Structure formats: C-alpha cells, structure tokens
C-alpha cells in the first residue's frame, strides 16, 4: 500500500490475470493501483486456470509501492465463489482490495463480505483487512449507488463501468466511453451520481476505461471531464494511458503550491487567534482551508510538494 497521508488512485491499471508477462510489467508500472482481472479480460474456458498465475504473481512480484487488487467474476456466475476462496486463501496477505463487478444492491456487497470474512478467518488473515470496490454497471446499480457506497466499512472506492452500463442503457455505438458527437459530457450524470455516492462514504470515485488506446487526446479529455466532476482517478487499459491519468488527477503544481501556503498561513492565523487570513490578496476562511488541505494532501502524496 502507498505510504502517505492520502492513498492515491489516479490510475487503476487493468491487467489480465491469465497473462504473466503483463502482470510482471504492471508491477513495475507507475500506476497507483493495479487490478488483476479474472472477469471480462479472461475467456470463460480460461477463468479457472487464470487463478494460479494471479496467485503466483501476487506472491512473487513487488507491489509495495502500489495498491494491488483483483477483479472477481460477478456473483451471478459460477466462478466468483472460488475466485475468493482460492485467491484470498493462497495470496490474501498480498491483496489490498477486491473489485466486485456488476453490483446492483447492498445485498451483493454483503454476499461478498460474508464469504470474505470467513476466508480471512480460515487463513489467519486480518478480519476486514481486504477492501471492496463495487463496480456500478447498470440502471439498478446506479439507482442504489448511494446505499451501495454506504453498505460496508470495507469500501475502498466506487467504480463506474461505462461499457456494461452502455449496454444496459441501450446506448448506440460499440466504443466504450466514446460519444464525441454528443452535445456535452455524455457521462456527466452517471459519474456525478457515482462521485456523490462515493464522497458520501468518504471513499474515492473512479471512472472506467476509454477504449481507444491509440487516441491519447481522447483519453485525456475523458480523464479531464471526470476530474472536473470530482472523480479521483480512472482506469488505464494500456500502459500508455498511465502517465496521462497520473498527470490529470494530480493537483496542478501551481495550485498545489498555493494550497500549501494557504494551509500554512491559516494554521499560523489560528495560533494567533484569528478567524481568517489573507493569502495572495484573497481572504481565506475555514471552508477555503479545508479545500486547500485536501489539495495539499494529494499533492504531497504525488510528490508535488513537501
């Protein structure tokens, strides 16, 4: 896990659990989080066999500078149960989070949580030490997203899945997350709902993938729009997208420097018994200080300020 005041999740790198070389490369990447995928990126006839390389990669490679998670198959499949029992049973001490796809309601989270607790007990792991990241991918999940976000203390983030969400909503086109002809930000409402729900529970909100890996400008635009809404990070489905997302979801260096000066000046003012202070000609009150503290913490975690 990242050792900082804030646990950055600017980039969540998707990596097929069936590909050992890709998992090794992911461990050396600059992504804040890597998830080893047992779901969509693994063919049905390869899902069971993909658990072993996932387990071996979790154990063998150095993940100490990033969050290591893996995505199980949905609870409406025959694989999810053993995805938890086998992976956590053999590599649980190395796993930070489990991504749960196609979550529709809090009951789905509780189903995972109940099994996970018993697996932790049976393998002498810390009870509650492994987090859960529900993925919102259809209308029912979006309708219940606030309840889902507040369903358990294990929650580490809430993820928006635009691919399956598009299919569930009946949207036109075949490209995940790409509707350039739409007059505005196509995912504004969905991402706003996910972000509001996540923030109500005090956890990050993460945007899903942008499918065209040969379109860095489109990926940047998608990331910037999610960032403007308040999301904390975005999936990368190719290593070339990591640097862009890490840049977009980190505070602007000038803003980070000003935030640090605001925090320092406000702390000094409080020691002197003042209720407000001026920084760069603008008054700073408690609300401004709170915003500056959050930016400064993220900037410090991203090594932008001391």
N, C-alpha and C positions, 0 to 999 in steps of 0.2 A: 504494500500500500504506500501511497505517497506520504512522505513525512513533511507536512506543512499545516498551517492554520486552516487552509481550505484544500479540499480534495478536488483537484481539477478533473473535469470530464469534458474537456474541449473536443476531444476526438475519441470516438469509440470505434476501433478498427475491427471489422468483421473478417473472420478467418475460418475457412472450412476445417472442421475437426478431422477430416479424412486426409488432409494434406500436411504431412510432417514438415516439409521444407518451408511451407508458408507459415506454419506456426513458429518455426525457428526464426524466420525473418521478422515475424510480428514481435517476438520477444526483444529484438534489437531495435525496434522502430521507436519513433518519437511520439507515438500515440499515448495519451493519458490512460486509456483503458483499451484492453484487447478482449474481445469475446470469441471463444472457440465455439463454432456453430455446429450443432447436431441437427438443426431443423432444415430450413429451406435450401441451404447450400450442399446438403448431403442427400443423395438419391435414396429412395425408400429401401432398396435392397442392400444399401451400404451403411444404414444407420447403426445397426448393432455393432458392426465391425469398427465403426468410427470411434467408439468409446475408448478402445485401448490406446490408439495413438494420442487421443486427447489426454488421457490419464498420464501417459508417459511424458508428453510434452509439458504438462503442468508440473510434473515432478522434476524433469531434467533441466529445463531452461530457467534462466534467471528472470523473474518477473518482479523483482524487488522495487523497481522504480516506476511501476505502473499498477493499475488495478487489473486483476485477472478475473474474468467472468466466463461463463459459458451459457449457451442458449440450449435449453432442453426442447423437446418436441411438445406440442400442445397437449393439454390434458384430455382432449378428445381423440387422442391417438393411443396406440398400444405400446408406444416406446417410452413415454415420459417417466413412468414409474421406475424402470431400471436405469433410465438416464440419471436419476437422482441417487438411487441405491448404489450403483456401481461406481459412478464418478466420485461422489462425495465419500463413499466408503473407502476408496483407494487413494484419493487425492484431495480430500476435503481440507486438509491443513494448508493447501496452496491456493484454494479457491476463495475469492472475496465475495463474489455475487453470482446469483443465478438469474438469467434473463428468462422470463416466462412469456411466451408468445400468446397472442390472441386472447388476452384476458377480457372477460365480459362483465365480471361482477366480483365483489369482495370474496364470495364463496370460492372462486377459483384460486385466489391467493391463499385462503385458509386451507384449501386442499393441499397445496404445495407445502405450506408451512407446517402442517401436521405431520406429513411424511418426513420432511426435512428434520424436524425436531427429533424424531425417533432415530433417524440415521445418525444424527450427531451424537445422541446418547449411546448408541450401539458401537460407535467408533471412538468414544472418549474425546470428542471434539467439544469446543466451547458451545454451549447451547445459545443459539441466537447469533452466533458469530458470523454466519454467512448471510449476506443481504439478498434481497429480492428486487428485481427490476421488471415490473409489469409492462408489457407492450400493448398499446391501445391500437386495435386494427379493424374495428367495425363500429357500427352505429350503437349497438348495445354497450360496448365498452366505453364509447365516448359519452353516452348518456349517464353512465355510472362512474365516470372517471374520478370525480371528487371523493366518492365513497371508496373507490379502489385505492386512491392515494393515501387515504387515512385508515386503511384496513389493518395495518400491522406496523409494529416498531422496526421490523426488518427492512422496510423500504429504503432503497438507496437512490433510486431515480424513477421517473416515469418516462417511457419512451413512446414516441408517436411512430407508427408504422404506415407510411403512405401507400405502399404497394397493395397490401391486402385491404387497406381502408378504401383505396380507389375502387377495387373490385366490389367491395361490399356496398359502396355508394352508387355503383353503376356509372362511374365517370367514363368519358370517351378516351380513347388512346391507349397505348401499350407501354409508354415510357414512364417509369416511376418518378413522380415528383416534378414532371416537366410539362407545364402548360403555358408556354410563353405568350400565346395569343390571348390569354385571359386578362381582362382589364383590371389588373391589380395583383395582389398576392393571393394565389389560389388557396393556400393552406392557412390563411390568416386566422380564420375562426377555429379550425381544428387545433392548431398549435397554441392559440391563445387559451383554449379550454384546458389543454394538457398542461401548459405552463402555470395557469392559475391553480389547477388542482395540485400540481407538484409543490408549488410555493406555499399552498395552504398547509402542506405536511412538512415543509421545511427541507425538501429534497430537490435536486436538480431536475430540470426538464430537458430531454434530449430529442432532437429532430432525427428522422430516419435518413435513408440513403438518397443520393442523387445518382441516377443510373448511368449517365453518360460519362464514363471515366476519361474520355478524350475531350471533354468540354470543361476545362478548369474555370473558365469565366462563369459558366452557368452554375457550377458548384459553388463558386464564391458568392454569386448573387443569392443562391438558395440559403447559404450559411448566414449571410448578412441579414437577410429578412428574418430568419429565425432568431438571430441575435437581437435585432431591433425589438422583437416581441418580448424578449427576456429569457429565451432558452439559453441553456448553459453550454451546449455542445451539439455535435452532430455525428452521425455515422460516417465512416470512411469505408468504402468497399474496395479501395485500391490505395497502396502506399502513397501515390502521388497526391492524394487529397488530404493527407495528414497535415502537411505544413500550412496549407491554406486554412483549414479549420482551426489549428492551433493559433494562427495569427488573428483570425476573425473573432474568436471567442475569448481572446485575451484583451484586457483593457488597453486602450491607446496609450502609448508611453507618456505623452504629454498630460493626458487626463489622469493617469496613474500618479505622476509626479505632483500634480495639483491636489489630488486626493490625499496624498501623504502629508502635504503641507497643511491642508485643512484639518486633518486628524491631529497633527502635532499642535497646531495653533489652538484648536478647540480644547484639547487636553490642558494646555497651559492656561487658557482662559478659565476653565473650571477650577483649576488650582487657585486662581486668584479671585474666585467667587463671581465671575462674570457669566451672564447668561447667553451671550453671543459675542462674536468676534468678526473682524473684517479680514478677508483674505483676497488679495488682488482687487481690492475696491468693492467687493461684494460681501454682504452680511452673511454669516454662517450661523445657523441655529441647530438645534438638536436633530431635526429631520435631515438637514444637509449633512451633518456629521455622520449620521447612520449610513447614508448613501456613500459617503466618502470612505467610511470604514470597510464597507463591502468591496468597493473597487480596490482599495489598498490591499486588502487580504488576498484577493485574486491576483493582483499584480505581484505581490510578494511570492505567492506560490508559483507564478510563472517566471520568477527571477527578473522581473522588470524593475523592482525597487528593493532596497534593503529593509 
